[in-house]
Amino acid sequence: MNVSDKIKQLHGNDEAQLEFIFSDNRRIIVESPAGYGKTKVMISKIAYLIASGKLPNPKKILALTFSVNASYKIKKEVVQELPNLLDESLNKEVYDKIQVSNYHGLCRRILKRYGFRLSSYLRNVDTLITFNDGDTREYKRLSVVLNSEKQSFLAQFNSEVKNCNSEFVKTNFNRYNEIVQDDLLRQKVIPFNSLITLTVKLLKEYPRIKLFYQSYFKSIFIDEFQDTNLLSYGLIKYLIDENTYVYLLGDSLQRIYGFIGAIPNVLQKAKVDFQMEFITLSKNYRFKDNPEMLQLDNNIRANALNPISPLIDSPVSLKFSHLDNQELEGEYLISQCKDLLSNNDTDKISILFRSRGFNTNIVITQFDDSGLPYFYALFSDEEADYKKYHFDAAKLFIEYLGKGKFSKRLCSKFYKELVGQTDSNNPTHNSLNVLLNIFLKQLFIENYHMEEEDKIILVKETFEGLGLKQYIEFVDSRIILTTIHGAKGLEWEYVIIPDMEQNSLPSYFSCRDCGFKSNCDYTYNELNQDKLLDELSVFYVAFTRARKQVYFSASKKSYSPNGDREFKNNLSCFLSLDGITLP
């Protein structure tokens, strides 16, 4: 059986998937909701390109992602699935045809090879300490000398990237790079944003390097495209030419990183800018055997597509519990977990909170008192302890690379020293120690095929991308307490979403402005549509983390984190969207 026949058999009668895989169009956007087979279809497309001879030697396929998490998952799928389609083991020749990375990892590779043309310090870019130049406290922690005016400018540049202010970024692009080159690189530090801006500068000022990469990466896949920011979008423009095969995969309704700069309507923007065909995957495989979850998925997407007058086939009744107070809601969560665990010896449950706060602390205390084991993962990319742990890990890892050859033994020593520096009374530190141990073990088991340099880059990308949370799915605990943003890209058999009260999910600040169509005090109108979609995206990402079933709960009284303000006694506006009813 040839590759085409295998692909047809694998994808059955899914016309949208097969249309994308076998299309000769060089430019395609694939709108792929959660559970619709995005990764599967990407692997098949890669196999088809290789088997059909559309990737001549020594050209490569570049697979780019927004997060380290997605990059890891694609690498894993390539290793596991590609040999089955190509009818051969994944030998080095085939593996070398595919380069998978997030944006920062790709830029690091390019700067490592050609960055010396901009600065001699970029020859050793792997030894430079990356940091967030949007936080002026970072300069003091790193002992970086930079006057306050320049610090303020770098912070503003960082902020305007997050605000998608393209005019400011374009106007101040050169000055930003000049400060990094003249003042920071010599101090052995480099801001995250500048990994991309310096790469763009290199490709812009050295056309031969740009032409090399445009020729080298014959085909480019970009996953999670809905999370692309201004800098990443600018990089993409320099990597493609009129002959490049470009495939963009994403889902407009999973854009939950607008607060850190994801471009609004970026899929539509790319369709126009790059003259791309648009294909929407149409079959939900995650919920195909669960009509209730499938209908919930359809109804939420219908509300997002047309918030004013969505087309709903039939309503769905949620599995929802409404309790009198937060303590009773916590007791419900514990009881629900016990019931679900008793029905199966392997299924896992995740309780997804919008963020950690007053209500969450009550639930944690109740879980601790109950003796029911759980894994604490209620940290976010913005939490100080979470960021510092990754920063300290990256810094210490660089020190260890200077002590000897990269090896399993070196990583073991690095791990022991890092753990010895953490606070055993800090739940975030304890959980991250567990995740780091899992990561380092998998580094030498699942990624055995990777070259030493690739392993080093993966470690650095994980620390710099605050990516240890991607290993939550591998912990032994059957109950996970985490945040919605932390759960993106992960899945469990069961998901429980608590605190479904107005001002909680959706958040207080969004709810008061968005004008949701229910018992809010504000009237919905088109001007507030973006606010609604931002919050609806968070809700959608949360419930689609479930493979089997999602449960919702709320309490009649909910308090602000400082305890001095009682929120309104209204349920979440999401529970009054068209096509959704309560039992």
N, C-alpha and C positions, 0 to 999 in steps of 0.2 A: 504494500500500500504506500503510495507516494505521500508527500507532505500535504498537498492540497486535499487529498482524500481524508487524511487523518484529521485535518482541520475541520472539514465538513462534518465528519463523524462526531468530533468533539463538541462542536457548536450546534449540532442538530439543525433545527429549522429556524434558528434565530436569524432572521433576514437582516436586521440592522447590524449585528455583529459581523456577519459574513460580507455584507456590503463594504464595511470598513476594511476588513482584512484583505479582500481581493481587489479593492479599488486601485486603479492606476493613477489616481489623482495624487499629486505631490503635496497638496495642502489640505488637511482635514482636521476639523475640530470635532471631538467626540464628547457630547454631553452625556455623562454617565452618573446617574444617581447611585446612592449607596446600595450595594447588593446586586447591581446589574451586570457584573462580570467585567469590570474595567481592566483589572490586572490580567485576567485570563485572555481577554481579547488583545491586550498589548503584547503578551508573550507570543500569541499565534501570529500576529502581524510581524514581529521580529523574525520568527521562524520562516514565514513566507518570503520575506525580503532576502534572507540568507539563502534559502533553497532555490529561489527563482533567479539567482545570480544578479540581483539588483544591488548587491554590496560587493563590488570588486575589491580585491586586495590592493593596497593595505588599508582600505577605508574602514571606518568604524561607525557603529550606531551609538549615538549618545542618548542616554536616558536621564533626564534631569527631573528633580523633584524640589518642592518647596522645603520639605523637612527631612531630617536625618531618618526619622521613622519610616517614611515612605520609601526612601532610598534603600534602606535595609530590607524592607519587604520585597521590593522589586528584585534585588540581588538574590534573595532567597528563592523567589519564584523562578528566576532564570536558571539557577543551578538545578532545581528540582524538576521543572517542566520542559525546558527546551530540549534536553536529550530525548525525551519521549517522542516529540514531534519530528526531530531530525534523525531519529533512528540511530543514535550513536551516543556514546558517553560524552559528557561535556569536557572534551579535551581542551588543552591550552589554546589551540588554534581557534576554536569556536569561541571560547570564553574571552579571548583577547579581542574579538570583534565587537564586543559590547562594553561600553564604559558607563557605569551607573554612578551618579553622584547627586548631591544637592548643589545649589548654586555656589555656595562658598567653597565647597570641596573642589569643584571644577576650577574656580578662579585660583585656588591655592596651587593646583597642578600647573596651570599656565604661568603663574608668577614664578614658580620654582624654576621653570625652564627658561623663561625669557624676561623675567622681571628685572634682571640686572641692568637692562637697558634704561630703566627708570631710576634704579637705586641699587647700589652694591649690597645693601642690607637684604634685599629681596632674594638674593642667592640662597639665603638660609631662612626662608619664610616660615618653615616648620618650627624654627626655634623662637620665633617672635610670639609674644604673648598678646592674644586678642582680647579686646575689651569693648565695652559699650560706651562710646563717646557721648551718648546722650545723658549720662549720669556723671555729673562733675565730681562726685565722691570717688569715682574710680581713679582719678588722677592722684589723689592723696594715698589711696591704698597701694597703688603701683609705684609711688614716689616719682611720678612723671612731672617734669618741669615744663609748664606751659602757662603763659600769662592768661589772666582772666578773660581778656577780650577774645582771644583765640579759643579758649574753652567754651565761652558763650556761643561763639560762631559755630563750632562743631556741634554743640548741643542743638542749636537752632536748625542746622542742616539735617540732623537726625530727626528732629521733630517734623520738619517740612516733608521729609520722605514719608513719614507716617501719615501726614495729612494729604498726601498725593498732590503736593504743590509743585507741579512740573516746571512752572516758570522759575520759581526760586531755585530748584535743583539744577536746572539747566544754566541759569545765570551764574550760579556760585560753584559750579562743578569744578572748575580749574583751581579756584582758591582753596577749596576743600582738599584737593589732592596735594597742592603745594604745601599746606600746613603739615599734612601727614608725612610727605617726603622730607621736608626740611627740618621738622621739629620732633616727630614721633619715632620714625624708623630708627634713627640713630640711638634712641633710648630703648630699643629692642621691644617696642610695642606697636600694635597695629589695630585700628578700629575694625569692627566687623564690616561696616559699610564699605570701608576702603578696600577690602579684598575685591569687591566688585568694581568700585570706581577706578581703582588702579588698573584692573584688567581691561576695562573699557578704554581707558586712556592709552594703554599699550596697544590695543588693537586699532585704535583710531590713529595714533601717531606712527605706527609701523605697519603699513599696508601689506607688506609681505607676510608678516605674522598672521594678520587677519585672513589673508587669502589661503594661507596654509591650513588654518583651522576650518575655514569654510569648505575646503576641499577634503580635509581629513574626516570631518563628521558629515558623511554623505546623507545620513538620516538622523533626525533629531526628534525624540519623543519627550514631551514635557507633561509630567503628571501633576495633579493638584493645581492646575493652571489658574483656578479661581483665586488662589492665594498669592499670585504674582504681584510684586510691588514695582515702583518706578525704576529702581536700579536694575532689578532682574530683567524687566522688560527691555531696558536699554541694552543690556548684555546680549539678549536674544537677537536683537536687530543686527548686531555685529557678527553673530555666529552663522547667519544664514545668507545665502545669495539666491539667485533665481533658479539654481539647479538643486537646491537642498530639498529633501523630503522632510516636511514638518508636520508632526502629528501632536495636537494639543488635546489633553484629556482632563476633564474636570467636571464640576457640578456647581452651577450658580447658587444653589440652595445650601451648599456646604461652605460658603464663604463666611467663616467666623473669625477671621483675622483682620477685619477692617481696621481694628484699633491699632494695628502695627503696620498699616500701609497697604493692604491688599487693594488693588485698583478696582473701583466699582465697575460693574458690567465689562470686565476685562475680556470675557469670551467674545462679546459682540465687537469690542474694539479690535481684537486680533482678527476677527473675521473680515473686517473692512481693511485694516492695515496690510494684512498679508494675503488678501483675496482668497479666502479659504472656504471650502465646502463645509456644511454643518450637518452632522449626523447625530441623532439622538437614540441612544439605546433604549429599548422599550420593554424588556422583560426583567422582572424582579425575581432573581433566583433565591435570594435570602429568605423571602417570605412566601415562596410559591406554594408551600403546603400549609400556610396559615392565612386563611381568607380574611380574618379580622385584622391582622397586622398589615396585610397587603392593602386592604381598603383604607386603613389609617395612612399608610404611605401615599396612596393615590390622592386622598382628600387634602392632606397637607400640601402636597405639590400643586394641587389645583388652587388652593388658597394663595399660594405664592405666585402662581402664574397670572391670576386675575383676582387681586385682593378685594376689589369692589363687588364683583359678581362672578364668583367661581362656578365652574361647571362640575357639580357633584352628582355621581350616579346614585349613591345611597349613603346614608349616614352610618357612622360606626360608634358603638358604645364603648367607652374606655373602661379598663379595669382600674377603678378609682376608689380610693378610701378617703373620706373626709372626717378628720378627728377633731375633738374639742380643743385640744391644746398641743403644744410641741412635745411634751412628755409622752402623751398618748400616741402621737405620731411616731416617736422613737420606739415605743413598745410595739407598734404595728410593724415597723421595719424589721425588728428582731424576730417577731413571730412569723412574718412572711418568709424571711430567710430560712428559718428552721423548717418550715413546711416544704419549701422548695428543695432544700438539701436532703430531706428525708425521702424524697421521691426518686433520688438518683445518687450514685456514688461518685460521679465525676463532674456533673454540671457545675458551672461557676456562676456567681451572681456579682453584679456590680451595682452599687448605689451611687448615683451620679448627682452631685450637688453643683449648683451654679458657682459657688465659691465657699470658702470656709468663713464662718461668722458665728453669731450668737446661737442660732438654731443648730448649726452643725456641731458646735461644742457640746450641746445638750445630748445629741445623738451619740457622739463619741463616748461621753461619760457613761451613758446607758449601755453601750456595747461593752465597755470595759467592766462594768458591774455585772453584766450578764455572764461573762466568761466565754462568750461565743467568739472564737478566733476570727480575726480579720486582718487584712493587710492595709496599712495606712498609706494612702497615696493622695492625700488632700493637699498637694502642693501645686503651684502654678509657675509658669516661666517668669512671672514677675515677683515671686516671693524671694525675699532677701536670702534666706537660708538655702533655698534651692539653687539660686544663681551662684552664691558663694561656694557651695560644695563643688559645682562644676568648674568654677574658676580655679579653685585650689587644686582640683584634680588635674586640670590642664597644665597648670604651672608645675606641679610636682612631676607629671609625666614627662614634660620637657627636660626637667633636671635629670630624670632617670635615663632618658635617651642619650644624654651626655656622659653617662657613667659606663655604658657598655652596649653590647649588641642587643638589639631587640629580640626578646625570646619569651617563652612561657615563664621561665624562672624570673626574668626581670619584671614581668607584669605581676607576679606573685609578691615580690618584694615591694613593688610600688603600692599594691593593694593593702598590704599589711601596714605600711607606714601611713597611708592616707586614713585608714580606719582608726589608727592610733591617735590621729589628730582630731577626730570628730568627737562630738559631745554625745555620750551614751544616753543622756536624758532627753535628747532632742529627737522627736519621732521622725522628722524629715531626714535627719542624718542616718538614723537606724535603717529606714526604708531604702535610702539611696545606697547604703552599704550593701544591702541585699541585692539590689538591682545591679550594682557594679560587679559584684561577684558573679552573677548570672552572665552579664555581658562579657567579662573576661574569659569565662569558661567557654562560652559559645564562640568566641573569637578564634579559638584554636581547635574547635570541633566542627561547627557548621561552616566556618570560613577557611577550612584547611587548604582550599584551592587557591586562595589569594596570595599574591606576592607579599613579601615583607613590607614594601613601601605602601601597598594598598591597606594592609592591616594598620599600619601607623596612621595613615590618613583617616581610616575609619574611627580609630580611637580619638583622634583630635577632633574630627567632625562631631562625634557624639558628645564630647565635653563642651565644645564651643557652641554647638547647636542646642545645648541643654536637653540632650536626647536620652538620658537614662530612663525616662518614663516609658519609652517604647518597649521596655522589657517587663512591664507590669504583667503582661499576659502569661509570662513564664513562671511567675511565683507560685508556690505550692498552695497558698491560701485559696479557699473556695469562695470567700467573700472579700470583695475589694471596695474600699471607700475611696472615691476619687472625684475629680472635677470633670465637668463636661469637656472643657478644652483639653485637659490632660488625657481624656479617653479617645480623642479623635484618632482614627486609624485602627483602634482596637475593637475587639468583639468579645462578648460573653453570651452564654446561653440565655441568661435572664438579666434584665436591667430594671431597677426601681428608680424612679425620679421623684424625690420628695419635694416639699416646699413649693408646690404648684399654686402659690398664692400670688395675687397681683403685687408687684413691687419686689418680688423675689425672682420668679421666673415667669414673665419677663422682669428684668431688673427695674429698680425704682426709677432710675434716671431715664431709661428708655420708655417705660410704661407711661410716665407722666407726659411724654412728648409725642408718642407715636400715634395716639388716637386709635387704639384697637377697637374693633367693632363689637363691643359687648357692654359690660357694666362700668366701663371707664367713665370718667367725668368729661372726657374729651371726644370730640366728634371726628371720626376718620375722614381724611381727605387725601387727595393724591400727593399733596406736599409732604405728607408724613409716611409715604409708602416705603421709603428707604429704611426708616426706623423700624417699621413692622417687619420688613424682610430680614434685617439684621438679627432681630430677636427670634424670628421664626427659623432662621438658619441654625441658631443655637439649639432650639427645641428639636429640630429635625435631626441634627447630628446626635443629640442625646438618645432619642428613642431608636435610631437605626444602629446603635451599638449592640442591640439584642438580636440573637440568632433565632430565638424561639418566642419570647414573650416579653412585653414591657408592662410595668405596673406604675401607677401614679398615686401620689398621696398629697394631702394638704392638711393644715390645722387652722382652726377658726381664729386663733390668735397668733400673730407673728410679730416679733419685735425687732427693732433696728439693732445693729451690733453693739451700740453703746447702751442699749436698754432704756433709753429715755423717750422713745416715740413709738406709739402703737400704730402699726400700719392698718390700712383699711381692711375690713373683714370681707374682701372680695376674693373669689377664686381667680386663678390666672386667666387672663384674656384668651389664652390659647384654647381653653376648654369651652369657649363659646364661638370658636370659628365655625364657619359653615361646614356641615357634614360631620360634626363631632358632638356627641351627646354624652351625658353622664347617666349611669345606671340608677 
